[in-house]
Amino acid sequence: MSEASEKSNHGELVKGSAWEVYYPTNVNAEKDCVVLASFPMIIYFWPTLFAYILCGLLQWATRINPSFLGLIATGFWAFNLMVIVTDLDQKKFLIAMLMTVLTIVLAWVSTLKEMSVVSGIGSWLSNLDIVYSTQAYFFLAGVLMVFLFIGLLQPRFNYWRFEPNEFVHYIQPWGRDQSVPRQGSTVTREVPDVFELILTFGGGSLVVRREGQVVARIEHIPFLSRRMIGLERLLGSTRVRHVSE
């Protein structure tokens, strides 16, 4: 869609909607505001949710080894726990990836040398008997769905509107909770964790500073990379920077 087609017929500003906390639309249009919100960390658990559903369906419909499915489901759950416990910025993520590759290479070399340590670990993993019942998979998926629904509902009633002259925090149904004047304020995008960036499809945090002091920190924003297009366009002369801690 072209930029011109995203504007109204009379060249007026496109009005932002509070529903855009979930997904930004018309990012290349001239808009009167950019709406975004901080999401709870439950949004990072969508891979585990899909893993439970998929493993439950496979266990119900196929003859795949239940221990293998249990190991896969537990692995996704452990991965999500790691995401919310650790913060791997770009440098730490690169170091972690290099260490992982080094570990794999050393394990492969040890296998060629027939070292007992690696074979022992492999044997231990293959003998693990982690089995979930089909009902357990669907029950755990249901629990995650409930909490995910609650987590996704909250930002609709607790969000920020970045307008040309001010940044306003709204808490519905009470309305305006905090207002930060645009003049003298800077907006900074931060990416504290690469996995969080990936799981929120280009997400991150937005920090608002005024006269060098942090006045607002909006964390766990999905699709923030896409939102920054509209935010930079809206703020114009306001300094918007992309940084990583």
N, C-alpha and C positions, 0 to 999 in steps of 0.2 A: 504494500500500500504506500502510495507516495505521500510526501509531507503535505501537499496541498489538499489531498483528499481527506486527510485527518482533521483538517480545520472545518469549522462550520461554514455553511453557505455564505454567511455574511462576513467571514473573516474574524469572527469573535473567538475569544479564548475557549478552548475545550475545558469543560468543568471536570474536575477530579472527583472521584467517588470513593467513599469509605471502603467499598468492596475491593478497591485496588490494593488493599493490604495483602491480598492473596496472590494477585498477579497484576503487574503494571501493564496498562494498555496505552496505545497512542503515545509512545515515549518520544516520538519525533515531532509531535504536534506542539503548537503553542498552547500550553495549559495554564490554568489559574493556580494550580497547586500540585504538589507531589505528595501522595499519601503513602505512609509506611508504618510498620509497627514491629515491636519486639515480640518474637514467638518463644514459647517455652521450649525447653530442650527435648521434649518428647517428640518433636518433629524429626529428630535425627534417627528415630527408631523405626522409620518406615521400611528399611531393608529387613529387619527382624520380623516385622509384621508379614511381609510377603514371603519370607522364608518359612514361617510357621504355617501359613496357608498352603504354600506349595508342597511342603513336606507332608502335611496332613493329607492333601489330595493324592500325592504319589503313594503314600502308605496305604490309603484306602483303595486305590484303583490298580496298583501294580504290585509286583513281588520284589521290589528293591529291598535290599538288606536294611531292616529297621535301624540297626546300629549305625550304618552309614548315614541315613537320614538324620538320626539323632545327633551325630557328630557335626553335620552341616548346620543344623538349626542352632546348636550350642555355639558353633563358631561365629555365626552372625550375631547372636546375643552378646558374646564376648567382645566382638568388634565394636558394637554400639556402646558397650560400657567403656571401652578404651577411648572412644571418640569424646565422650562427655567428661572423662576423668583427665585426659591429657590434652595439652595444647601444643600442637606441632606447627609452628610457623614455617615459612618457606625453607629457612636454613635447617631447622630441626627435622623437617620432613625429608629433605635431601639426605641428611646424615642417616636418618632411620632407613631410608631406601637403600643406601650404600651398604649399611650394616646387614640388611636383610639379604642383599645379593651376595655379600661376602660370606654370610653364614651358609647360604645355599651352595656356593662354590666349595667351601670347606667340607660340607657334608658330602658332596659328590666325590671330592678327592678322598675323603675318609672311607667312603664306600668302595672305591677302587682299591684302597689299601687294606680293605676288610678289617677295619677297626671295629672293635666290639661296642664302643660307645654309641655310634650312630645306629648300628644294627639293633642295639638294645632299645633305643628310643623309638625306632621304627616298629619294632615288635610290640612295644608297649602301646603305641597308638593304634596299631592294627587289632590289638586284643581288647581295646576298650569296648565296653558293652553299654553304650548310652542309648537307651530306648525310651521313647515317648509313646504313649498310646495315641491313637488317632483323635480321640476325644480331647486329650491333653493339648495337642497341637491347635485344635479349633478353639478350645477354651482360652488358651494363652493369646491366640490371635484376637479373640473377642475382647479380652481385657485390654489389650493394646489399642484396639479400635475405639473403645470407650474413652480411654485417656487421651488418645489422639484427637478425637472429636472435641473433647473439652478444651484441649490445648489450642485447636484451630479456631474455636469459638471466641476465645478471650481477646485476640487482637482486633476483632470487629468492634469491640466496645472500648478498647484502650489503644489509641493510635495517635500518630503525629501527622499534621498537615504542614508541609513546607510551602509557604506562600511567599510572594515577592518581597513583602515588607516585614514579615515575622514568621517565626516557627511556633506553631501552637500545638500543645498536647491536649487531647480530648479524652475524657473518661465519661462514657455514656452510662446513665441518662443525665448526668449532672452537667456535662458540657465542658467548657474550657477549664483546664486545670493549671496550665503553665504556658507562659508566652515569652519567647526570646526574640528581641528585636534583631532584624537581619543586619542592620548597620553595626559594624564592629565585631561581627560573628564570623567564624570560619567553620566549615564542615569537612571532616576528615573521614575517609573510609579506611577501616582497618580489617585485616584478615588474620585473626589470631590463630586459626587452625585450618590447615589445608583440607582435612577430611570434612570439616564443617562446611567449607567452601564448596566442596564437591556435592555433599548430600543436600545442600540447599540450592543447588543449581546456580552457582555464582553468588552465594550469599556472603555475609560478613556483618560487621558492626559499623555504626555511624556515630561519630563523636562530634558534638557541637561545643565549640569553645568561644568564649566571649572575653576579650581582653586577657587572653592567656589562661583563663580558668575554664575547666570543664563544667558546663552547665547541664549537659544532657548526654547520656550514653545509651544508644538504642542497639541492643544486641540481637543476634540470631535473626537477621532479616533475610528471608528468601528472595532470590532473584535480584539481589542488590546490584549486580553488574548492569542489568537491564535498567534498573531504576536510576542509576547514576547518569544515564543518558538524558533522561528528562530532568533530573535535578540540576545537572550542569547547565542545561538549556534554560531552566527557570531562573537560576540564581545569576547567571551571566557573569557579572563582575565579581561576585563573591568567590573567594578562593576555595576551590574544591581539590583535595589532594587524595591520591591513592597511596597508602603506606601499608607496610607489614611490620608488626612488632618483632 
